[in-house]
Amino acid sequence: MSVRADRRINTVAVTLFFVALWAIFQFVFPYHLAFKERYVLFMSDASWLATYFTKPAPVSFIFGDWLTQFYLIPGIAALVTTLLLVLVWAGFRFLLDAMPTVRHASLWALLPTALLAFLLLSPEVPLAVLVGACLFVWLFAAAFRIPGRLLRYVTVVLLTVLLVPSARSLNATARVEKPGLEREYDYRIHFKADAGRWDTVEKMGRRNPYESLLTAYYYNLSQARAGRLPDGLLKAYQPTWHGLFIPVKPGVECFKLMASTDALYLAGDYAQSQHSAMLGMTFSPRQRSAAMVRQLADIAFANGDYDTAHRYLTMLSKTALYRKWALEGLHLLDTEADRLAVKNDCRDILVQHNDYRTALANIAATASDAKTATDYLLCLDLLDKDLAHFRQDYDALYKGRYDAVSVPVLYQEALLMTFDENTSPAVQLTDYRIARATLDNCTEFLKGNEKPFRTSYWFYHKYAQPVQ
């Protein structure tokens, strides 16, 4: 085969490789790449930039973090990552071309490029790894072409000495994960929720093809935000109570730490939400996350801690994508701070982290706007099959306060299971506003006709098993 034919085949192979790589980034795993933004906080500030120079590979991290902050823009992540990989491939090919014994350098250069592409699908692997690889491969390619043997040798040694600490710094704290479609689904629903696309979150949650805990969690969040948590609870997959809150415990991954703040914040448990946000920041690969800074700013607003909110907003005002949101918040503080309503008006108590019952019961009993917290508490009881606590919490916190118009069917179904045998059924049915249709359905279920009631609480209570 002629040299020209070889080159043509190599060109076609390389072109197809990068087109396929871009397609994988853009259409198969776009949110694996986008999630890198959750682990970055890049501020256009001289003192902040100076912190990069206290550790190895400052140039790689500066350019990598600056680019990563734009990964929230649709299409940017796949395009930027692919273009950088093209530059890395070209550098390796240029380096291999300097070695006369190597044939098909353009194809051999695809191997390290493919390895880097695989690593970059792990959200915790920073884009700085790719920027650093691009920088060093071109430096080595240039060094191997230095005419003088001694100068070439000295330059290569110096670059190697510089490469070792830089490489260790670039990937020292990253956790490499195997990309998968289930995790991509979780990342996608996370970003849809973050963007306020709650209609999409609800549809994804109802579908939940992988029976994912994270997807169930965000589905429940979409229902709670719409004020229909009990109505939609059993219309989608529920991993018992784990679909309501994400426990924070040793070994939990950073993604779940960051996600755990959302339900706590919505329920009004700002103390535990703040704790989760701080842990999410602390256990991110380099303790930097613009997303967690934004969450902490929201919590500071809710707590009426406007000085702290101002500090967080000032930080975000120096970023690219959060700048507009931060400036609006700063303007609000400067002009209307005295008239802002504090969301957190419940009684302060000491609560252990992950003690959701105690925290929710306190919010439901003492906060002025506690409907969401009350629904979360009652649904927590029901998903945990704790009917005794459900009846107790319903009587103390829901009955006479939120049942004036109607009672959610889920609550009606559970209440029927708690009725006192020593009290007249008619009196209890009236007192708890149980609809005739609910009573008839219960009778049918008890007769063994269970199929029409697969979304009922009776069916859940009978068949649901604890999550392993």
N, C-alpha and C positions, 0 to 999 in steps of 0.2 A: 504494500500500500504506500502511496506517495506521501511525502511530508505534508503536502497541501491537503490531502484527504484526511490525514491524521488531525491536522489543525481544525478542519471543518467539523469532524466528529467531536473533538474536544470542546469546541465552541458551543455546539448544540447541547452536549451533555451538561456543561457548566450553566448554560442559559436555563435549561429545564430544571436544574437543581435549584437555582435561586428563585425561579418562578414558583416552583413547588413549595419552597421554604416560605416565601411571602404568603402563599395561599394558606399554608398551615397556620402561620401567625395571624393572618387576617380573619380566617373563617373557622378554624378548628379550635385554637387556643388564644383568642384575642384577650381574654380577661386574665389569663396567666401572666401576660405581659403587662396589662394595665394595672394589676395589683402591685407592681413594683412601686407605683406612685404612693401607695400607702406607707412605704418605708422610707420616704424622702421628705426632707424639709430643706428647701433651698431658698435662702433669702439674699436679695441683692443689697448686701450690707458689708462694708469693709471689715468690720470686726467679726462678722460671721464667717466670711471667706477666710479670714486669718486662721480660724480654727482648723481648716483643712491642712494647713502646713505644720500642724503639730504631730501629724502621723504620716507614714509612708504613702506614696502614690497620690499626692495632693492634686496634681493636674488631672489624673484619670477620674478622681472622685468629683472634682469641680465640674468638669464637662459632662460626666455621666449623670450627676444629680440635676444639673441644669436641663439636660435633655429629658430626663425621666419625669420631671414635673409636668411635661406636656403630654404624657401618655394617657391622660384622661380624655384628650381630644380624639374622637373616633378616627381610626385609620392611621394615626401618627405612630403608634407603637410598632405596628408591623412594618411600616415604611422605613422608619429610622433604624430599627434593628436590622432589617435586611440590607440597607445601604451600608451600615457599619460592617456587617459580615462580608459584603462584597469587598470593602476596603481591606479587611483582614485577609481574605482569600487572595487578593491581588498582591498583598505584601508577602504572603507565603510563596506564591508563585514566583515573584521577583527574587526571593531568597533562594528558592530551589533552582532557579535558572542560573544562579552563580555557581552551582555545583555541576560540573560537566558530566558526572556519572549518572545523574538523575534524568530519566526520560518521562515524558508526559507530566511535566511539573504542574500544569493547570489542573490535572485530575488528582494528583497526590495532595495538592493544596486544599482539596475539598474535605479531606479527612479531619484536620484540626478545626476547620470551619464548621463541619457538622457537629463535632463535639461541643464547640462553643454554643452552637444553636440549641443543642439539647440542654446544656447547663442553664441557658438564659430563660428556658421555660419554667424554671424554679423562681417564684416571685422574690425569694430572699436573696438570690444571686444578683448583685447590683449591676446596673449597666456599666459601671466603672470597670468591671472585668473585661467587657468587650472593648471599651475605649482604651484601656491599658494594653490589651492584646494587640490592638491595631497600632498603637504607638510603638511598642517594643518590636513587633515583627518588622516594621519599616526601618527602625533604627538598626536592627540586626542585618536586614537586607542591605542597607547602605554600608554597614561596617564590613560585610563580606566582599564588597566591591572596592575597598580601599586598596590602592596599588601596592603600597609597601607592606611586606609580610609582617615585620615587627609592629608597625603601627596598627595593622589590621588585628593582629593577635592581642595587643594591649587594649584596643577599643572593644573587642568582643569580651575580654575578661572583665573590663569595667562595667559593660552593660549587664553581664551575668551577675556581678556583685550587686548591681542596682536592682536587677529583676527579682532576686530571691525575696528580700523584705517587702517589695511592692506586691508580689504575687501572694505572699502570706497575708498581707493587709487587705488585699482586694477581696479575698474569699474566706477570711478567717472566721467570721461569725455566721456565714450563710448556711442554711439548711437546704440541701439539695433534695428535691422531691421528684418522684416520677409523675410526669403529667398524665392527667386522666380526665375523661369526659364528665365524671361525677364531680370532681373538684372544679372543673370549668363551669359547670352548672351552678355550683355554690358561689363562685366568684361573680358570675353574671348576675345572679339574683341580689347579691350584696351591692353591686354597683347600680342596679336598677332602683334599689331602695334608697341608696345614697343620692341618686338623682331625682328622687320623688316620683318615680314611675310606679306608683302603687297599684295601678290597674294591671300592669305587666307582672308585678310581683305576685299578685293574687292568682293570675292565670298560671304562672310558673309553679306556684305552691300547690295549686289544685292538681297539677299534672305530676309533679315530683317523681320523675321516672326512676330515680335511683333510691327512693325512700330515704332521702338524706335528712339528717337531723337539722343541718343549717338551713335547708330549704323550708322545712316545716317551721322552723323558728321565724324566718322572714315572712312566711305566709301568715302566721299568727299575728305578727307585728302589723301586717297590712289590715287584718281584720280589726285589731284593737284600735288602730288609727281611725278607722271608719266607724268606730263605736258599735261593732257587731261581732266582737270576739266570741261570745257564747253561741251566736247564730251560725257562724262559719266553722266553729272549732272541729266538729267531727265530719265535715264535708271534704276533708283532706287527710292525708297520712299524719298520724300523731304518734311520735315515739314516747308515749306517756308524757309526764310533765317536762321532759327534757326539751320539748318543742317550745316551751314558754320562756325558759331562761337557760343560759349557758353557764354552768358552774365554773368558777375560777379556782383552779387547784394546781398543785405542782405537776409539771409536765404538759399542761395544756398548751397547744400551739398558739403563736402570736395572732394568727388570723381570727381564732375563736375569742381570744382576749379582746381584740378590737371590736368584734361583732357583739360581744356580750353587753356593751354599754348601751346599745340602742333600746332594748326592751326595758332596762332599768330606768333609763331617762324618761321614756314614755309613761311608765307607771308612776313616775314622781319620786323614785328612789335615787335622789341625786348623789347621796353619799357613796353608795355602792357603784353607781355609774361612774363617778369621778375616780374611784379606786380602780375600776377596770380600765378606764382610759389611761391612767397613769401607768398601770402595769403594761398595757399595750404599747405605750411609748417606751417604757424601760426595756421590754423584752423584744422590741423590734431590733433588726440586725445591728443598727448603729445608734439606737436610742433617738431617732429622729423621725417624726411623722407629722406632716402638716394636717392630716385628717384627724389625728388625736388632739392636736392643738385646737382645731376648730371645735371638736367635741367639748374640750375643757372650757373653751370660751362660752359655749352654749350653757354649760352647767353653771359657770360663774354668773351668767345673766340670771338664770333661774334662781340662784341662791341670793341674788341681790349684791353680790361681791363685784361691784363695778370696777374697782381698781385692778383686780386680777383680770377681769374681762378685758380691760383696756390694754393690759400688757400683752395678752394673747393676740388681741386684734392688731396691735402694733406690729407684732412679729409677722402675722399673716399679710399685713398690708405691703410687706416687702417681698411677697411671693408673686408668681405670675398668674396662676389660675384662681387663687383665693383673694386676690387684691380687692376686687370690686366688692365682694361680700364683706370683707373686713372694713373697708372704708365706709360702707353703709352703717355698719355697727358702730364705728367710731363717731360718725355723725350723729347717730341716735344717742349715744352717751353724752356728747357735747351739748345737744340741744334739748333732750327730754329725759335725762337721767332722773330728775326729781319726780317725774310723772309715771315712770315705768312700774308696772305691777310685779311684785315678787311672786314667782310661782310656788316657791317652797315655803308654805305657811303651816306645815304640820309640826307636831310636837317632836322635839329632838330626843332620841333615845339611843342607847348603845346597842348595836346589832352586829353579830358576827357576820363576816362575809359569807354569802350563799345561804343565809337564813332568810329566805324569801317570805316565809309565812309571817314571821314576826314583823318584818319591815312593812309588808303590804297591809297587815292588820292595823298597824299604827297609822299609816297614811290614810287608809280607808276610814278610820275612826276620828282623825283629827284634822285632816286637810279640808279646805273649803270645796275644792274640786277634785273629788276622789272616785269618780265613776270608773275610770280606766283601772285604777289600782284595785277597786272592789271586784271588777270582772276578772282581773288577773288572779286575785286571791281565790275566788270561787272556782274558777277553771283549774287552778292549781290543785285545789281539793278534789275536784272531780277526776282529773287525769291521774291523780294519785290514789283514786278509789277510796278516799277518806270521807265517807258520807257523814260521819259524826261531826267532823269539823265543818263540813259544808253546811249542814243544817244550823250549826251554831253560828257560823259567820253570816249565813243568809239572814237569820233572825236578827242578829245584832247590827248588821251593816247595810243590808240591802232592803229588807222588808220595811215598808212604810216610807222609804226614801227614794227608791228608783223603780218601784213597781206600780206607780200610779196609773200608767197607761196600759202596759202589758208586761208579762213575764216571758222572757225567752223560753222557747220550747225545751231547750237543753235543761234549764233550771226546773221547769215543770216536771220533766221526766225523772230527774234526780230527786225532787221533792216527794214524788209519789213513793219512792223507795224508803223514805224516812218517816212516813206517817206513823203516828202513835196508834197502836191497836186499841187502846183504852179510850180514845176520843172518837167522837162521831165522824165517819168519813165525809159526810155531807158538810159538816162544819169546817173540816180541814180543807176540803176542795174549794169552798167559798173563800175561806180566810187566805188561802195561798193563790187564789185566782187561777186555778187549774182549768184549762179549757176542756170542754166535753170531748173534742177530737183526741186530745192527749190521753184521756182516760180510756177511750175506746181502743186506741192504738196499744195501750198497755195491756188491755184485756186480750187482744189478738196475739201480742207477743207471748204472753203467759200461756196461751193455748198451744204454742209451738210454731206459730206462723211467723218466723223470724226474718225471712228473706226481704220483705218490704221495709224492714226497719234496721238495715245495716248501718245507717248513719245516726241511729238513736243512741242515747246514753245506756240504755239497757243492754244493747248489743255490745257496746264497748266494755261495760262493767263485767260482762260475762266472759268475754273472749280475749280482751287485751292482755298482753304479757309484758313484763318489765323489759326495758332495753338492756341488753347485755353489755 
